[in-house]
Amino acid sequence: MSTKLHLDPDRLFPTDPATRDIARGLYESVAHLPIISPHGHVAPSLLLDDEPFSDPADLFITYDHYVTRLLHAAGVDLATLGVGRSGPADPRETWRMFASHWHLYAGTASGYWLTHELSTLFEIEVEPSAETADDVYERITARLGEPAYRPRALFERFGIEVLATTDDPLDDLAAHSALAADPSFAGRVLPTFRPDAYLDPTAPGFTERIERLTETNGTAPDDFGGYLAALESRRAYFIAHGAVSADHGVGEPYTVDLTDDEASALFRRAVAGDLDAAGAREFSGNMLLRMAGMSARDGLVMTVHPGVFRNHSSSTFERLGPDTGHDIPVTTTYTANVRPLLEKHGLEPGLHLVLFGIDETIYSREVAPLAGFYPSVFIGAPWWFLDAPDAILRFRAAVTETAGFYRGSGFIDDTRAFLSIPARHDMARRLDSAFLARLVREGRVSLGAAERIALDLVDAIPRKVFKL
């Protein structure tokens, strides 16, 4: 017997009727506002090529690590889902596998988003299961052949005003240029400068990347000054193509201030492949500080996403490669680690520094107090393992009493799963409305103030933080 797919119109709102009424009203005032997505991982080629999505498994499963990791934990081989390849070998069988494990997603953020997508986009009325898998698959497949389900049509339907991608510093950004020049496409798709592999000597292929980078300005690969100039030149190239931010995905947000001579000596050893772990940490920490200086000068917003143990399963990494669902959070500390950066650049008016974390203990202890003093520091929205209903409410409670609502980044969806973008932003708007409604009922915020805050959280705040 099939089970009805349930999408409650009052989902995520408080259970108390009076508080729920306030939350509902706040949400309705912002529900249909445009989506501003200043950090994410959707490929610009998706919108440039505007090709139909191939099949439901490719669309919902293979590239969504939230989905595949739970299947793997239940004993499903990732390779059978197409993870690490160009897509599933047998899309229908992959979908059947997913549907038969639908119960695994009850109570999870991914289950919430998938329910929203299936219900609102495809009008699916039954839960996926072994019994319903083929029928649901065929109904989705039929829709994917319609013009209304092409990427550009969905972009417009979702109400996305700004979508940022994540890009290698040496990317020619041709897709971004083509989209910007296309009069039939009205959205803003902005590149983001992501230099991690060019700043960390322990990154695979570091020397080869530096050689390609320094070729762009004709300097020797071990010339530290030429290396810095090449990075600045590529940042300027990104800015000319619409970029507003530079993203840094570091294991540890460590910063250290070194002289040019000290940094140059470490750089030469790094390029030669002769730098030990301690030296690599010092060099990377100094480059993170120097990136803040560049951001203060050229205006790119600096976002820092630390605290991830990448490729935790060696055998999975060797077999399927990176970004295949086995990155795990680690403890993060900011206060001491970013002090050298803030000592040097924290009071400079050109710097916007957005600090994210997966270790939620840092929000009340470190990030909110830092953002509550330094005008350059903003609180990054809950990210990755924390972009979930209860975690977002914990985040609001952790940071608001110290830093208020206006020292945050606005919601960040940080996703590769294109169809989940409206579900994620809708979730955030509902949760912020619920949190504000409680403050109104407790007499801590007036209804008028709550109405303004709800609007600013989805519009004015992300525009200000990301200089849009």
N, C-alpha and C positions, 0 to 999 in steps of 0.2 A: 504494500500500500504506500503510495507516495505521500509526502508531507508537504504542506503548503509552504512556500517561501514567504516569510513574513518580514515586511518592512514597515515597522510601526511609525506613523507620522510624528509621534512624540518621542521617538528614540533619543536617548541620551539626556533627556530633560529630567529634572527632579521629580520624585514621586509625589511630593506634597502638592496638592492641587493649586494652591495660591501661588507658590513659587513657580510651578510649571507654567501657569498662565503668563507670568512675567517673562520667563525664559522664552516661551513661544512668541510673544510679541517682539522681544529683542531679536530673536532669530529671523522672524519674518521681515524685519527692517533691513537685513543684510543678506538674506538668502540668495537673492538674484543679482548681487553686485558682481562686477567682473572679477576674474581670478588673476591675481598677481603671483607669479611663481618665479621668484628670483634665484632659486637654486634647484637644479634637477639634472636628470641624466637621460632625457629623451633625445635621441639622435636627430639633428636638424634635417637629415636626409629623409626621415619619415614624412615630414611636411613638404619638402621640396619635391620628392618623387610622387607623393600622393597616390601610392599604389594601394589597392585593396588589401586588407589583412588576409593572410592565407588561410587560417583555420583557427578554431577556438583554442586548441592546445597551444599553438604558437602565441596567441594573443593573451591568454590568461595564465599559462603555467610555466612554459620553458624559461622565460626570462625574468620571472618574479621569484626572487630568492625567499621571500616570505612564504610562498606557496611550496616551493620545492624542498626546502629544508625540513619541513614537518613531514612530508612524504618520505624523505630519506630517513628521518628518525623512526618512522614506522616500518622501515625495512625495504623501501622501494629504491632500486638502483637509479641514481641520478642520470646515468647514461641513457636509460630507457626513456627518460623524459625529454631527451634532447639537450640537456644541460652540457655546456662546453662544446656544442656543435652548432651548426647553422639552424637547427630546428629538430623537432621530434621525428624519428624515423617513421613512426606510425601514429599520426595525430589522433585518430579515433581511439586507438588503444591507450594512448597517453591520457586522453580525456576520460575514458572509462576507469582508468586507475585512479585519477583524481576524484571522480564522482563517487567511486566506491569508498573513498576515505573522507568524504565531505564532513563527517562527524568530528574529525580531528580539528576542524577550524572553529567549532563552537566556542564563543567567548574570546576569540582572538581578533586582533585588529584586521588581519587579512580576511578572516571570515566576514567581518562587518563590511569591509570594502567590497568584497566579492558579491555579497548579498545586494548591496546598493547597485552595483554595476549590472548584475543580471536582471534585477527588477526594473530599474529606471531606464536602462539602455535597450534591453532586449525583451522586456515584458515577460520574463520567465516567471511562472507562478508556482512552480514546484521545486523543492530542494533537489540538487543533484544527488544521485544515488546510483547503485548498480542497475536498478530497474529503470530509472529515468534518463540514464546517461545518453543513450542514442537519440532519444527524442529531443533533449535539450541541445545536444550537439548539432542536430539537423536544423533546429530553429535558429540557432546562432549563425550557422553557416549560410542559411538563406538570407539573413539580414546583411551579412558581410558582403554579399554581392550587390547590395543596393548602393547607389551614389551617396546616400545620406550617411553611410558608415565608412566612407573614405576618411583618411586622417584630417584633411583640411575641413571637411564638413563637420566632423566631430569637434575640431578645434573651435570652430565658430559656435557650435551648439553648446559646448562647455562654457562659453563666455570667457575664454582666456584672453586677457589683454597683453600680458607679458609672460614669456616663457624663456628662462635661461637654460642653456645647455652647459656641459662641462667638457673642456677641450684642451688638447695638448698644445703647449706653447708654439710648436712649429706647424700646427695645422694652418693650411692656407685660407681657411674660413670661406671657401668658395660657396658652400651651401648657404651660409648666412648671407653672403653677398647676393646670391641669386634670389633668395626669399625677400630680402630688403628691396630689390629692384623689381619684383614682380607686382604689377599694379592690381592683380587679382587676389593678392593675399594681403590682408589688412593688419594682421597681428605683428607683434614685435617678438622676434626670436633672437635672443642676445647670447653671444658666446661668453664663456667664463674662462679666465686664465688659470690653468691648473698645473703648477710647475713642480710638483712633488718629486718626480723622477729626475729632475735637473738640479735638485737641491740636496738630495740624500745620497751620499756616496755608497751606501749599502744597497741601493736600488739596482736590480739587474740591468746591465747594459749602460751603466752610468757614464763610463768613458766614451762610448760610442755616441750617446746623446749629446754630451758636451762637444764632441767633435762636430756634430751636425749643427749645433747651436752656434758655435763660434765661426763656422763657415759663413753664416749669414752676414757677419760684419768683417770677415777677412782677418781675424786675429788668431794667434796660436792657441791650441786647445788648453795649454797650461797657463795662459796669460789671465790672471785674475781680473785685472781691469777690463780686459776685452770681454771676459765672461759676464761681468756685471753690465757692461754696455750693451751686450747682446740681449740680456734679459730685459733691460729697459726698453730696447728697441722693439722687442716682441710685445711687450706690454703696450707700447704706443700703437702698434699694429692692431692689437685687439681693441683698444679704445676707439681707433678710427673705424672699426667694424661694429661698434655699438656696445662693447663690453662695459659693464659697470662694476664688476667685482673680480677678485682673484681668490681662488679657493685653495686651502691648504689642508690636506688630509694627512695628519702626522700621527705617529704612534704616541708621542709625548710632546706637549706644548712647551718644550724647553727652549729658552732663549738665553743668549750670552753675548755680551758686547766685546768684540775683539778689534784690535787695530788692523789696518789694512795689511801690514806685514805679517801679522800672526795668521790672518785668514788666508793670505796668499800662500803661505808655506803649507798650510793644511790642504789647500786646493791643489797645489802641485802634486802632493802625495796622493790625493784622492784620484786625480786623473791618471796617475801612474799605477794605480791599484795597490798602493803601499800604505794605506791608512788603516790603523786598527780601530776597534769599536769605539774606544774612548775619543779618539780623534774625529771619527765620523759624527759622533754626538755633538762635539763642540762645533764642527763645521756646520752641520745642519741647524744647530741652535743659533749660530750667528747669522745664517742666511735667513732664518725666519724673522729675526730682528731687522735685517736689512730689507726684507720684503715690506715690513711695516714702514720703514723710511721711504721706500719707493711709493707705497700707497699714500703716505702723507703728502708726497710731492705731486703724483700724477692723478690722485683722486680715486683710484680703484678701491672699492670697499674690500677689506681684508676679512675673509671668513676663515675660521680655524675649526676643523672637525677632527679632534683627537680621540684617543682611547680605544683603538681597535687592534686586536691581535689578528693580523691578516693571515689567511691560509692556515688555520689551526690544524687541519688534517693534511699531513704531508702526502699521504697516498692519494687523497682526493685531488690535491693540487697537481701532483705529478701526472695523474690520469686525465683530469678535466680542465686544469688551468685555474687562474684566479677568478674571483667574483662568482663562485659557484656555491655560495651559501654557507661557508664554514669560517666566516670572520666572526670573532667573539669579543665582546667588550672586556676592557680591563680598567683598573682603578686609574683615575685621572686627578691631577692636582694642578691648579692654575696659579695660586697666589704667589708662590715663590718663583715658579717657572716663568711667568710673564713679567715679573717685576723689572728685569733689565730692559725689556722692550718698552714698558710703560714709563720707566725712568727717562728714556731717551726720546720717546715719541708720543707718550700718552696724553700730553696736553696740547699737541699740535692740532689746529683746527681742521686740517685736511684729512685726518685719519678717522675712518670708521672701522672699528674692530669688532667683529661679531664672534662671540665665543660660544661654541656648541659643546655638547657632552653627551655621552651615553651612560656615564656614571652619575645617576641623578642626585647623589649626595652632594655634588659640588654646587648645585643651584643655590641653595640657601646659604651654604657655608662660604662660597667663594665668588661665584659668578654674579649673583645679585649685589653683594656688597661692592664688587669692583665696578659694576655698571652704575651703582648708586653714588659713585664719586667721580670716576673718570668720564669726562664728556665724550671721549672717543670710544668707549666700550659699550656694547649692546649685548643683550642676552639672546643667544640663539634659541630658537624654538626647539621643543623636544624632537629628537632626531633618531632615526633608525629604530632601535628596539624600544624607544620611548614615545614614538609617534602613535600612541594608542590611547583610548578613552580615559582609563583610570590614571595612566601616567601623565597625561596632559593636565588633568585636574590636580594631581599632586604637584606638578610643575607650577601651575598658577598659584596654588597655596604657598609653595616654597619661595617664590620670588616676589609676589605682589606686595607683601607687607614691608619688604625692604626697599624695593625699587619701583613699585607702582606698575602701571601698564605701559608707560610711554618709554621705557628703557629696553623694550624687547624688539625683536626683529620682524614681528608679524609671522604668520604661519609659513613653514617651509615644507613642501611635500617630498623633496629629495627622492624622486622616484624614476625608475626606468619604465614602469608600467603605465603607459599613456592613459589608458581608460580609467585608471584609479585616481587621476588628478581631481576631478570634481567630487568624488566620494571622500577623498581626504580633506579637501577644503570645506566641504559641507560638514564633515565631522567636527572640524576645528571651530566652525562658526556656531554649531550647536553647543559645544562644550563651553566656549567662552560665554555664550548667552546663559547657560546654566549657572556658571560661576558668578556672573554678574547678578543674576536673579537672586541668588542666595545673599549677596551683599546688600541688595536692595531690601529684601525681606528682613534682614538683620539690622536695618537702619544704618548701615555703614557707608552706603553710597545712595545718592538720590536717583530716582528713575531717569530724570533728565540727563544726569551725568553718565549713567549706564548706557543710555541710548547713544550718546556721543562716543563713548569708549568702544562700544560694539562696532560702530561705523569706522572709527579710526583704526581698530585692530586689523581690518581687512583692506583698508585703503591708505589713509594718510601715513600710518606708521611704516609699512613696508616701502612706500614711496620715499619717505624721508631717509630711512636707514640705508637703502640701496641707491639713493640719489637718482630716483626715477622722475 
